[in-house]
Amino acid sequence: MNTKAEIRSLVIARRNAIPADERIARSEKACEELTRYFGRTVAPGARIAVYHALGSEVDVAPFAKSARLHGWTCAFPVMVRNDNDAKARMTFWDVPLDGTRRAFFDKPARAVTPDDPSLAGCTPCGPREIDAVVVPMVAFDAGNMRLGYGGGNYDRFLRELRSDAVVCGIAFREQKVEAVPTEPHDLALPKIIAA
């Protein structure tokens, strides 16, 4: 059986091998499907946790832009540490889609402090304030088990959501593996859109 590290390496290489123009086109198709799915399951006025694509991940920016047409607000993950000695934790912030380039979009894994200038105009929101989540991943299997990057950020976050929050993973077909190695605390995602 492959280890999580081996699967990550293999699947990220597969994902990176998808030509950039094809990734863009398939990301747009996935965003259309995501909009249809949330249109059936999420009320207008909802807050949806999305992400800014890291490397060759499915780019959900087209979804974030169209979300406003449905009356949805988008919250983005930001790694925050309260001081230089504190461990960074993933938090979500409502980010105005006003064209301002945010430092945490360029380097999503880099931690900032809550008073970082890149957070100007953004508002923090807790997991219980989130109505739906788009979950990125490295790999997934037929049972909708997800393999992330290994930091456990989404595992912790998903456990803190309300029970009625709508959760949907998103990935490219090339990220599907035979079986994701799991531990007893791992939970399957209710839905995964595979572009």
Contact map, one row per residue, 1 for C-alpha under 8 A:
111000000000000000000000000000000000000000000000000000000000000000000000000000000000000000000000000000000000000000000000000000000000000000000000000000000000000000000000000000000000000000000000000
111101100000000000000000000000000000000000000000000000000000000000000000000000000000000000000000000000000000000000000000000000000000000000000000000000000000000000000000000000000000000000000000000
111111100000000000000000000000000000000000000000000000000000000000000000000000000000000000000000000000000000000000000000000000000000000000000000000000000000000000000000000000000000100000000000000
011111110000000000000000000000000000000000000000000000000000000000000000000000000000000000000000000000000000000000000000000000000000000000000000001000000000000000000000000000000001100000000000000
001111111000000000000000000000000000000000000000000000000000000000000000000000000000000000000000000000000000000000000000000000000000000000000000000000000000000000000000000000000000000000000000000
011111111100000000000000000000000000000000000000000000000000000000000000000000000000000000000000000000000000000000000000000000000000000000000000000000000000000000000000000000000000000000000000000
011111111110000000000000000000000000000000000000000000000000000000000000000000000000000000000000000000000000000000000000000000000000000000100000000000000000000000000000000000000000000000000000000
000111111111000000000000000000000000000000000000000000000000000000000000000000000000000000000000000000000000000000000000000000000000000001100000001010000000000000000000000000000000000000000000000
000011111111100000000000000000000000000000000000000000000000000000000000000000000000000000000000000000000000000000000000000000000000000000000000000000000000000000000000000000000000000000000000000
000001111111110000000000000000000000000000000000000000000000000000000000000000000000000000000000000000000000000000000000000000000000000000000000000000000000000000000000000000000000000000000000000
000000111111111000000000000000000000000000000000000000000000000000000000000000000000000000000000000000000000000000000000000000000000000001100000000000000000000000000000000001100000000000000000000
000000011111111100000000000000000000000000000000000000010000000000000000000000000000000000000000000000000000000000000000000000000000000001000000000000000000000000000000000000100000000000000000000
000000001111111110000000000000000000000000000000000000000000000000000000000000000000000000000000000000000000000000000000000000000000000000000000000000000000000000000000000000000000000000000000000
000000000111111111000000000000000000000000000000000000000000000000000000000000000000000000000000000000000000000000000000000000000000000000000000000000000000000000000000000001100000000000000000000
000000000011111111000000000000000000000000000000000000011000000000000000000000000000000000000000000000000000000000000000000000000000000000000000000000000000000000000000000101100000000000000000000
000000000001111111100000000000000000000000000000000000110000000000000000000000000000000000000000000000000000000000000000000000000000000000000000000000000000000000000000000000000000000000000000000
000000000000111111100000000000000000000000000000000000000000000000000000000000000000000000000000000000000000000000000000000000000000000000000000000000000000000000000000000000000000000000000000000
000000000000011111110110000000000000000000000000000000000000000000000000000000000000000000000000000000000000000000000000000000000000000000000000000000000000000000000000000000000000000000000000000
000000000000000111111110000000000000000000000000000000000000000000000000000000000000000000000000000000000000000000000000000000000000000000000000000000000000000000000000000000000000000000000000000
000000000000000001111111000000000000000000000000000000000000000000000000000000000000000000000000000000000000000000000000000000000000000000000000000000000000000000000000000000000000000000000000000
000000000000000000111111100000000000000000000000000000000000000000000000000000000000000000000000000000000000000000000000000000000000000000000000000000000000000000000000000000000000000000000000000
000000000000000001111111110000000000000000000000000000000000000000000000000000000000000000000000000000000000000000000000000000000000000000000000000000000000000000000000000000000000000000000000000
000000000000000001111111111000000000000000000000000000010100000000000000000000000000000000000000000000000000000000000000000000000000000000000000000000000000000000000000000000000000000000000000000
000000000000000000011111111100000000000000000000000000000010000000000000000000000000000000000000000000000000000000000000000000000000000000000000000000000000000000000000000000000000000000000000000
000000000000000000001111111110000000000000000000000000000000000000000000000000000000000000000000000000000000000000000000000000000000000000000000000000000000000000000000000000000000000000000000000
000000000000000000000111111111000000000000000000000000000100000000000000000000000000000000000000000000000000000000000000000000000000000000000000000000000000000000000000000100000000000000000000001
000000000000000000000011111111100000000000000000000000000111000000000000000000000000000000000000000000000000000000000000000000000000000000000000000000000000000000000000000000000000000000000000001
000000000000000000000001111111110000000000000000000000000011011000000000000000000000000000000000000000000000000000000000000000000000000000000000000000000000000000000000000000000000000000000000000
000000000000000000000000111111111000000000000000000000000000000000000000000000000000000000000000000000000000000000000000000000000000000000000000000000000000000000000000000000000000000000000000001
000000000000000000000000011111111100000000000000000000000000000000000000000000000000000000000000000000000000000000000000000000000000000000000000000000000000000000000000010000000000000000000000111
000000000000000000000000001111111110000000000000000000000001011000000000000000000000000000000000000000000000000000000000000000000000000000000000000000000000000000000000000000000000000000000000000
000000000000000000000000000111111111000000000000000000000000001000000000000000000000000000000000000000000000000000000000000000000000000000000000000000000000000000000000000000000000000000000000000
000000000000000000000000000011111111100000000000000000000000000000000000000000000000000000000000000000000000000000000000000000000000000000000000000000000000000000000000000000000000000000000000100
000000000000000000000000000001111111110000000000000000000000001000000000000000000000000000000000000000000000000000000000000000000000000000000000000000000000000000000000000000000000000000000000100
000000000000000000000000000000111111111000000000000000000000001000100000000000000000000000000000000000000000000000000000000000000000000000000000000000000000000000000000000000000000000000000000000
000000000000000000000000000000011111111100000000000000000000000000000000000000000000000000000000000000000000000000000000000000000000000000000000000000000000000000000000000000000000000000000000000
000000000000000000000000000000001111111110000000000000000000000000000000000000000000000000000000000000000000000000000000000000000000000000000000000000000000000000000000000000000000000000000000000
000000000000000000000000000000000111111111000000000000000000000000000000000000000000000000000000000000000000000000000000000000000000000000000000000000000000000000000000000000000000000000000000000
000000000000000000000000000000000011111111100000000000000000000000000100000000000000000000000000000000000000000000000000000000000000000000000000000000000000000000000000000000000000000000000000000
000000000000000000000000000000000001111111000000000000000000000000000000000000000000000000000000000000000000000000000000000000000000000000000000000000000000000000000000000000000000000000000000000
000000000000000000000000000000000000111111100000000000000000000000000000000000000000000000000000000000000000000000000000000000000000000000000000000000000000000000000100000000000000000000000000000
000000000000000000000000000000000000011111110100000000000000000000000000000000000000000000000000000000000000000000000000000000000011000000000000000000000000000000000100000000000000000000000000000
000000000000000000000000000000000000001011111100000000000000000000000000000000000000000000000000000000000000000000000000000000000000000000000000000000000000000000000000000000000000000000000000000
000000000000000000000000000000000000000001111100000000000000000000000111000000000000000000000000000000000000000000000000000000000000000000000000000000000000000000000000000000000000000000000000000
000000000000000000000000000000000000000000111110000000000000000000000111100000000000000000000000000000000000000000000000000000000000000000000000000000000000000000000000000000000000000000000000000
000000000000000000000000000000000000000001111111000000000000000000000011100000000000000000000000000000000000000000000000000000000111000000000000000000000000000000000000000000000000000000000000000
000000000000000000000000000000000000000000001111100000000000000000000001111000000000000000000000000000000000000000000000000000001111000000000000000000000000000000000000000000000000000000000000000
000000000000000000000000000000000000000000000111110000000000000000000001111000000000000000000000000000000000000000000000000000000111110000000000000000000000000000000000000000000000000000000000000
000000000000000000000000000000000000000000000011111000000000000000000000011110000000000000010000000000000000000000000000000000000111110000000000000000000000000000000000000000000000000000000000000
000000000000000000000000000000000000000000000001111100000001000100000000011110000000000000000000000000000000000000000000000000000000111000000000000000000000000000000000000000000000000000000000000
000000000000000000000000000000000000000000000000111110000001000000000000001110000000000000000000000000000000000000000000000000000000011100000000000000000000000000000000000000000000000000000000000
000000000000000000000000000000000000000000000000011111000011100000000000000100000000000000000000000000001001000000000000000000000000000000000000000000000000000000000000000000000000000000000000000
000000000000000000000000000000000000000000000000001111111111100000000000000000000000000000000000000000000000000000000000000000000000000000000000000000000000000000000000000000000000000000000000000
000000000000000000000000000000000000000000000000000111111000000000000000000000000000000000000000000000000011000000000000000000000000000000000000000000000000000000000000000000000000000000000000000
000000000000000100000000000000000000000000000000000011111000000000000000000000000000000000000000000000000000000000000000000000000000000000000000000000000000000000000000000000000000000000000000000
000000000001001100000010000000000000000000000000000011111110000000000000000000000000000000000000000000000000000000000000000000000000000000000000000000000000000000000000000000000000000000000000000
000000000000001000000000000000000000000000000000000011111110000000000000000000000000000000000000000000000000000000000000000000000000000110000000000000000000000000000000001100000000000000000000000
000000000000000000000010011000000000000000000000000010011111000000000000000000000000000000000000000000000000000000000000000000000000000100000000000000000000000000000000011100000000000000000000000
000000000000000000000001001100000000000000000000000110011111110000000000000000000000000000000000000000000000000000000000000000000000000000000000000000000000000000000000000000000000000000000000000
000000000000000000000000001100100000000000000000011110000111111100000000000000000000000000000000000000000000000000000000000000000000000000000000000000000000000000000000000000000000000000000000000
000000000000000000000000000000000000000000000000000110000011111110000000000000000000000000000000000000000000000000000000000000000000000000000000000000000000000000000000000000000000000000000000000
000000000000000000000000000100100000000000000000000000000011111111000000000000000000000000000000000000000000000000000000000000000000000000000000000000000000000000000000000000000000000000000000000
000000000000000000000000000100110110000000000000000000000001111111100000000000000000000000000000000000000000000000000000000000000000000000000000000000000000000000000000000000000000000000000000000
000000000000000000000000000000000000000000000000010000000001111111110000010000000000000000000000000000000000000000000000000000000000000000000000000000000000000000000000000000000000000000000000000
000000000000000000000000000000000000000000000000000000000000111111110000000000000000000000000000100000000000000000000000000000000000000000000000000000000000000000000000000000000000000000000000000
000000000000000000000000000000000000000000000000000000000000011111111100000000000000000000000000000000000000000000000000000000000000000000000000000000000000000000000000000000000000000000000000000
000000000000000000000000000000000010000000000000000000000000001111111111110000000000000000000000000000000000000000000000000000000000000000000000000000000000000000000000000000000000000000000000000
000000000000000000000000000000000000000000000000000000000000000111111111100000000000000000000000000000000000000000000000000000000000000000000000000000000000000000000000000000000000000000000000000
000000000000000000000000000000000000000000000000000000000000000001111111000000000000000000000000000000000000000000000000000000000000000000000000000000000000000000000000000000000000000000000000000
000000000000000000000000000000000000001000011000000000000000000001111111000000000000000000000000000000000000000000000000000000000000000000000000000000000000000000000000000000000000000000000000000
000000000000000000000000000000000000000000011100000000000000000000111111100000000000000000000000000000000000000000000000000000000000000000000000000000000000000000000000000000000000000000000000000
000000000000000000000000000000000000000000011111000000000000000000111111110000000000000000000000000000000000000000000000000000000000000000000000000000000000000000000000000000000000000000000000000
000000000000000000000000000000000000000000001111000000000000000000110011111000000000000000000100000000000000000000000000000000000000000000000000000000000000000000000000000000000000000000000000000
000000000000000000000000000000000000000000000011110000000000000100100001111100000000000000000110000000000000000000000000000000000000000000000000000000000000000000000000000000000000000000000000000
000000000000000000000000000000000000000000000011111000000000000000000000111110000000000000011110000000000000000000000000000010000000000000000000000000000000000000000000000000000000000000000000000
000000000000000000000000000000000000000000000000111100000000000000000000011111000000000000011110000000000000000000000000000000000000000000000000000000000000000000000000000000000000000000000000000
000000000000000000000000000000000000000000000000111000000000000000000000001111100000000001111000000000000001000000000000000000000000000000000000000000000000000000000000000000000000000000000000000
000000000000000000000000000000000000000000000000000000000000000000000000000111110000000001111000000000010001101100000000000000000000000000000000000000000000000000000000000000000000000000000000000
000000000000000000000000000000000000000000000000000000000000000000000000000011111000000111100000000000000001111100000000000000000000000000000000000000000000000000000000000000000000000000000000000
000000000000000000000000000000000000000000000000000000000000000000000000000001111100000111100000000000000000001111000000000000000000000000000000000000000000000000000000000000000000000000000000000
000000000000000000000000000000000000000000000000000000000000000000000000000000111111011110000000000000000000001111000000000000000000000000000000000000000000000000000000000000000000000000000000000
000000000000000000000000000000000000000000000000000000000000000000000000000000011111010100000000000000000000000011000000000000000000000000000000000000000000000000000000000000000000000000000000000
000000000000000000000000000000000000000000000000000000000000000000000000000000001111110000000000000000000000000010000000000000000000000000000000000000000000000000000000000000000000000000000000000
000000000000000000000000000000000000000000000000000000000000000000000000000000001111110000000000000000000000000000000000000000000000000000000000000000000000000000000000000000000000000000000000000
000000000000000000000000000000000000000000000000000000000000000000000000000000000011111000000000000000000000000000000000000000000000000000000000000000000000000000000000000000000000000000000000000
000000000000000000000000000000000000000000000000000000000000000000000000000000001111111100000000000000000000000000000000000000000000000000000000000000000000000000000000000000000000000000000000000
000000000000000000000000000000000000000000000000000000000000000000000000000000001000111110000000000000000000000000000000000000000000000000000000000000000000000000000000000000000000000000000000000
000000000000000000000000000000000000000000000000000000000000000000000000000000111100011111000000000000000000001000000000000000000000000000000000000000000000000000000000000000000000000000000000000
000000000000000000000000000000000000000000000000000000000000000000000000000000111000001111100000000000000000000000000000000000000000000000000000000000001000000000000000000000000000000000000000000
000000000000000000000000000000000000000000000000000000000000000000000000000011110000000111110000000000000000000000000000000000000000000000000000000000001000100000000000000000000000000000000000000
000000000000000000000000000000000000000000000000000000000000000000000000000011110000000011111000000000000000000000000000000111000000000000000000000000000000000000000000000000000000000000000000000
000000000000000000000000000000000000000000000000100000000000000000000000001111000000000001111100000000000000000000000000000111100000000000000000000000000000000000000000000000000000000000000000000
000000000000000000000000000000000000000000000000000000000000000000000000001111000000000000111110000000000000000000000000011110000000000000000000000000000000000000000000000000000000000000000000000
000000000000000000000000000000000000000000000000000000000000000000000000111100000000000000011111000000000000000000000000011110000000000000000000000000000000000000000000000000000000000000000000000
000000000000000000000000000000000000000000000000000000000000000000000000011100000000000000001111100000000000000000000000111000000000000000000000000000000000000000000000000000000000000000000000000
000000000000000000000000000000000000000000000000000000000000000000000000000000000000000000000111110000000000000000000000110000000000000000000000000000000000000000000000000000000000000000000000000
000000000000000000000000000000000000000000000000000000000000000010000000000000000000000000000011111100000000000000000000000000000000000000000000000000000000000000000000000000000000000000000000000
000000000000000000000000000000000000000000000000000000000000000000000000000000000000000000000001111100000000000000000000000000000000000000000000000000000000000000000000000000000000000000000000000
000000000000000000000000000000000000000000000000000000000000000000000000000000000000000000000000111110000000000000000000000000000000000000000000000000000000000000000000000000000000000000000000000
000000000000000000000000000000000000000000000000000000000000000000000000000000000000000000000000111111000000000000000000000000000000000000000000000000000000000000000000000000000000000000000000000
000000000000000000000000000000000000000000000000000000000000000000000000000000000000000000000000001111101000000000000000000000000000000000000000000000000000000000000000000000000000000000000000000
000000000000000000000000000000000000000000000000000000000000000000000000000000000000000000000000000111111100000000000110000000000000000000000000000000000000000000000000000000000000000000000000000
000000000000000000000000000000000000000000000000000000000000000000000000000000000000000000000000000011111110000000000100000000000000000000000000000000000000000000000000000000000000000000000000000
000000000000000000000000000000000000000000000000000000000000000000000000000001000000000000000000000001111111110100000100000000000000000000000000000000000000000000000000000000000000000000000000000
000000000000000000000000000000000000000000000000000100000000000000000000000000000000000000000000000011111111000000000000000000000000000000000000000000000000000000000000000000000000000000000000000
000000000000000000000000000000000000000000000000000000000000000000000000000000000000000000000000000001111111000000000000000000000000000000000000000000000000000000000000000000000000000000000000000
000000000000000000000000000000000000000000000000000001000000000000000000000000000000000000000000000000111111110000000000000000000000000000000000000000000000000000000000000000000000000000000000000
000000000000000000000000000000000000000000000000000101000000000000000000000011100000000000000000000000011111111000000000000000000000000000000000000000000000000000000000000000000000000000000000000
000000000000000000000000000000000000000000000000000000000000000000000000000001100000000000000000000000010011111000000000000000000000000000000000000000000000000000000000000000000000000000000000000
000000000000000000000000000000000000000000000000000000000000000000000000000000100000000000000000000000010011111100000000000000000000000000000000000000000000000000000000000000000000000000000000000
000000000000000000000000000000000000000000000000000000000000000000000000000001111000000100000000000000000001111110000000000000000000000000000000000000000000000000000000000000000000000000000000000
000000000000000000000000000000000000000000000000000000000000000000000000000001111000000000000000000000010000011111010000000000000000000000000000000000000000000000000000000000000000000000000000000
000000000000000000000000000000000000000000000000000000000000000000000000000000011110000000000000000000000000001111110000000000000000000000000000000000000000000000000000000000000000000000000000000
000000000000000000000000000000000000000000000000000000000000000000000000000000011100000000000000000000000000000111110010000000000000000000000000000000000000000000000000000000000000000000000000000
000000000000000000000000000000000000000000000000000000000000000000000000000000000000000000000000000000000000000011111011000000000000000000000000000000000000000000000000000000000000000000000000000
000000000000000000000000000000000000000000000000000000000000000000000000000000000000000000000000000000000000000111111111000000000000000000000000000000000000000000000000000000000000000000000000000
000000000000000000000000000000000000000000000000000000000000000000000000000000000000000000000000000000000000000000111111000000000000000000000000000000000000000000000000000000000000000000000000000
000000000000000000000000000000000000000000000000000000000000000000000000000000000000000000000000000001110000000000011111000000000000000000000000000000000000000000000000000000000000000000000000000
000000000000000000000000000000000000000000000000000000000000000000000000000000000000000000000000000001000000000001111111111000000000000000000000000000000000000000000000000000000000000000000000000
000000000000000000000000000000000000000000000000000000000000000000000000000000000000000000000000000000000000000000111111110000000000000000000000000000000000000000000000000000000000000000000000000
000000000000000000000000000000000000000000000000000000000000000000000000000000000000000000000011000000000000000000000011111000000000000000000000000000000000000000000000000000000000000000000000000
000000000000000000000000000000000000000000000000000000000000000000000000000000000000000000001111000000000000000000000011111100000000000000000000000000000000000000000000000000000000000000000000000
000000000000000000000000000000000000000000000000000000000000000000000000000000000000000000001110000000000000000000000010111110000000000000000000000000000000000000000000000000000000000000000000000
000000000000000000000000000000000000000000000000000000000000000000000000000000000000000000111100000000000000000000000000011111000000000000000000000000000000000000000000000000000000000000000000000
000000000000000000000000000000000000000000000000000000000000000000000000001000000000000000111100000000000000000000000000001111101100000000000000000000000000000000000000000000000000000000000000000
000000000000000000000000000000000000000000000000000000000000000000000000000000000000000000110000000000000000000000000000000111111100000000000000000000000000000000000000000000000000000000000000000
000000000000000000000000000000000000000000000000000000000000000000000000000000000000000000010000000000000000000000000000000011111100000000000000000000000000100111000000000000000000000000000000000
000000000000000000000000000000000000000000000000000000000000000000000000000000000000000000000000000000000000000000000000000001111110000000000000000000000000000111000000000000000000000000000000000
000000000000000000000000000000000000000000000010000000000000000000000000000000000000000000000000000000000000000000000000000011111110000000000000000000000000000000000000000000000000000000000000000
000000000000000000000000000000000000000000000111100000000000000000000000000000000000000000000000000000000000000000000000000011111111100000000000000000000000000011001000000000000000000000000000000
000000000000000000000000000000000000000001000111100000000000000000000000000000000000000000000000000000000000000000000000000000011111100000000000000000000000000001011100000000000000000000000000000
000000000000000000000000000000000000000001000111100000000000000000000000000000000000000000000000000000000000000000000000000000000111110000000000000000000000000000001111000000000000000000000000000
000000000000000000000000000000000000000000000001110000000000000000000000000000000000000000000000000000000000000000000000000000000111111000000000000000000000000000001111000000000000000000000000000
000000000000000000000000000000000000000000000001111000000000000000000000000000000000000000000000000000000000000000000000000000000001111100000000000000000000000000000011110000000000000000000000000
000000000000000000000000000000000000000000000000011000000000000000000000000000000000000000000000000000000000000000000000000000000000111110000000000000000100000000000011110000000000000000000000000
000000000000000000000000000000000000000000000000001000001100000000000000000000000000000000000000000000000000000000000000000000000000011111000000000100000000000000000000111000000000000000000000000
000000000000000000000000000000000000000000000000000000001000000000000000000000000000000000000000000000000000000000000000000000000000001111110000011110000000000000000000111000000000000000000000000
000000010011000000000000000000000000000000000000000000000000000000000000000000000000000000000000000000000000000000000000000000000000000111110000011110000000000000000000001000100000000000000000000
000000110010000000000000000000000000000000000000000000000000000000000000000000000000000000000000000000000000000000000000000000000000000011111000011100000000000000000000001000111001000000000000000
000000000000000000000000000000000000000000000000000000000000000000000000000000000000000000000000000000000000000000000000000000000000000011111111111000000000000000000000000000111011000000000000000
000000000000000000000000000000000000000000000000000000000000000000000000000000000000000000000000000000000000000000000000000000000000000000111111110000000000000000000000000000011111000000000000000
000000000000000000000000000000000000000000000000000000000000000000000000000000000000000000000000000000000000000000000000000000000000000000011111100000000000000000000000000000011110000000000000000
000000000000000000000000000000000000000000000000000000000000000000000000000000000000000000000000000000000000000000000000000000000000000000011111100000000000000000000000000000000000000000010000000
000000000000000000000000000000000000000000000000000000000000000000000000000000000000000000000000000000000000000000000000000000000000000000011111110000000000000000000000000000000000000000011111000
000000000000000000000000000000000000000000000000000000000000000000000000000000000000000000000000000000000000000000000000000000000000000000011111111000000000000000000000000000000001010001111000000
000000000000000000000000000000000000000000000000000000000000000000000000000000000000000000000000000000000000000000000000000000000000000011111001111100000000000000000000000000000001000000011000000
000100010000000000000000000000000000000000000000000000000000000000000000000000000000000000000000000000000000000000000000000000000000000011110000111111000000000000000000000000000001100000000000000
000000000000000000000000000000000000000000000000000000000000000000000000000000000000000000000000000000000000000000000000000000000000000111100000011111110100000000000000000000000000000000000000000
000000010000000000000000000000000000000000000000000000000000000000000000000000000000000000000000000000000000000000000000000000000000000011000000001111110000000000000000000000000000000000000000000
000000000000000000000000000000000000000000000000000000000000000000000000000000000000000000000000000000000000000000000000000000000000000000000000001111110000000000000000000000000000000000000000000
000000000000000000000000000000000000000000000000000000000000000000000000000000000000000000000000000000000000000000000000000000000000000000000000000111111000000000000000000000000000000000000000000
000000000000000000000000000000000000000000000000000000000000000000000000000000000000000000000000000000000000000000000000000000000000000000000000000111111111000000000000000000000000000000000000000
000000000000000000000000000000000000000000000000000000000000000000000000000000000000000011000000000000000000000000000000000000000000000000000000000000111111100000000000000000000000000000000000000
000000000000000000000000000000000000000000000000000000000000000000000000000000000000000000000000000000000000000000000000000000000000001000000000000100011111110000000000000000000000000000000000000
000000000000000000000000000000000000000000000000000000000000000000000000000000000000000000000000000000000000000000000000000000000000000000000000000000011111111000000000000000000000000001000000000
000000000000000000000000000000000000000000000000000000000000000000000000000000000000000000000000000000000000000000000000000000000000000000000000000000011111111100000000000000000000000000000000000
000000000000000000000000000000000000000000000000000000000000000000000000000000000000000001000000000000000000000000000000000000100000000000000000000000001111111110000000000000000000000000000000000
000000000000000000000000000000000000000000000000000000000000000000000000000000000000000000000000000000000000000000000000000000000000000000000000000000000111111110000000000000000000000000000000000
000000000000000000000000000000000000000000000000000000000000000000000000000000000000000000000000000000000000000000000000000000000000000000000000000000000011111110000000000000000000000000000000000
000000000000000000000000000000000000000000000000000000000000000000000000000000000000000000000000000000000000000000000000000000110000000000000000000000000001111111000000000000000000000000000000000
000000000000000000000000000000000000000000000000000000000000000000000000000000000000000000000000000000000000000000000000000000110100000000000000000000000000111111101000000000000000000000000000000
000000000000000000000000000000000000000000000000000000000000000000000000000000000000000000000000000000000000000000000000000000110110000000000000000000000000000111111000000000000000000000000000000
000000000000000000000000000000000000000000000000000000000000000000000000000000000000000000000000000000000000000000000000000000000000000000000000000000000000000011111000000000000000000000000000000
000000000000000000000000000000000000000000000000000000000000000000000000000000000000000000000000000000000000000000000000000000000010000000000000000000000000000001111100000000000000000000000000000
000000000000000000000000000000000000000000000000000000000000000000000000000000000000000000000000000000000000000000000000000000000111100000000000000000000000000011111110000000000000000000000000000
000000000000000000000000000000000000000011000000000000000000000000000000000000000000000000000000000000000000000000000000000000000011100000000000000000000000000000011111000000000000000000000000000
000000000000000000000000000000000000000000000000000000000000000000000000000000000000000000000000000000000000000000000000000000000001111000000000000000000000000000001111100000000000000000001110000
000000000000000000000000000000000000000000000000000000000000000000000000000000000000000000000000000000000000000000000000000000000001111000000000000000000000000000000111110000000000000000001111100
000000000000000000000000000000000000000000000000000000000000000000000000000000000000000000000000000000000000000000000000000000000000011110000000000000000000000000000011111000000000000000001011100
000000000000000000000000000001000000000000000000000000000100000000000000000000000000000000000000000000000000000000000000000000000000011110000000000000000000000000000001111100000000000000000001111
000000000000000000000000000000000000000000000000000000001100000000000000000000000000000000000000000000000000000000000000000000000000000111100000000000000000000000000000111110100000000000000001111
000000000000001000000000010000000000000000000000000000001100000000000000000000000000000000000000000000000000000000000000000000000000000000000000000000000000000000000000011111110000000000000000011
000000000000000000000000000000000000000000000000000000000000000000000000000000000000000000000000000000000000000000000000000000000000000000000000000000000000000000000000001111110000000000000000011
000000000010011000000000000000000000000000000000000000000000000000000000000000000000000000000000000000000000000000000000000000000000000000000000000000000000000000000000000111110000000000000000000
000000000011011000000000000000000000000000000000000000000000000000000000000000000000000000000000000000000000000000000000000000000000000001110000000000000000000000000000001111111000000000000000000
000000000000000000000000000000000000000000000000000000000000000000000000000000000000000000000000000000000000000000000000000000000000000000111100000000000000000000000000000111111100000000000000000
000000000000000000000000000000000000000000000000000000000000000000000000000000000000000000000000000000000000000000000000000000000000000000111100000000000000000000000000000000111111000000000000000
000000000000000000000000000000000000000000000000000000000000000000000000000000000000000000000000000000000000000000000000000000000000000000001100000000000000000000000000000000011111000000000000000
000000000000000000000000000000000000000000000000000000000000000000000000000000000000000000000000000000000000000000000000000000000000000000011100000000000000000000000000000000001111100000000000000
000100000000000000000000000000000000000000000000000000000000000000000000000000000000000000000000000000000000000000000000000000000000000000111000111000000000000000000000000000001111110000000000000
001100000000000000000000000000000000000000000000000000000000000000000000000000000000000000000000000000000000000000000000000000000000000000000000001000000000000000000000000000000011111000000000000
000000000000000000000000000000000000000000000000000000000000000000000000000000000000000000000000000000000000000000000000000000000000000000000000100000000000000000000000000000000001111101000000000
000000000000000000000000000000000000000000000000000000000000000000000000000000000000000000000000000000000000000000000000000000000000000000000000000000000000000000000000000000000000111111000000000
000000000000000000000000000000000000000000000000000000000000000000000000000000000000000000000000000000000000000000000000000000000000000000000000000000000000000000000000000000000000011111000000000
000000000000000000000000000000000000000000000000000000000000000000000000000000000000000000000000000000000000000000000000000000000000000000000000000000000000000000000000000000000000001111100000000
000000000000000000000000000000000000000000000000000000000000000000000000000000000000000000000000000000000000000000000000000000000000000000000000100000000010000000000000000000000000011111110000000
000000000000000000000000000000000000000000000000000000000000000000000000000000000000000000000000000000000000000000000000000000000000000000000000100000000000000000000000000000000000000011111000000
000000000000000000000000000000000000000000000000000000000000000000000000000000000000000000000000000000000000000000000000000000000000000000000011110000000000000000000000000000000000000001111100000
000000000000000000000000000000000000000000000000000000000000000000000000000000000000000000000000000000000000000000000000000000000000000000000001110000000000000000000011100000000000000000111111000
000000000000000000000000000000000000000000000000000000000000000000000000000000000000000000000000000000000000000000000000000000000000000000000001000000000000000000000011000000000000000000011111000
000000000000000000000000000000000000000000000000000000000000000000000000000000000000000000000000000000000000000000000000000000000000000000000001000000000000000000000011100000000000000000001111100
000000000000000000000000000000000000000000000000000000000000000000000000000000000000000000000000000000000000000000000000000000000000000000000001000000000000000000000001111000000000000000001111110
000000000000000000000000000001001100000000000000000000000000000000000000000000000000000000000000000000000000000000000000000000000000000000000000000000000000000000000001111000000000000000000011111
000000000000000000000000000001000000000000000000000000000000000000000000000000000000000000000000000000000000000000000000000000000000000000000000000000000000000000000000011110000000000000000001111
000000000000000000000000011011000000000000000000000000000000000000000000000000000000000000000000000000000000000000000000000000000000000000000000000000000000000000000000011110000000000000000000111
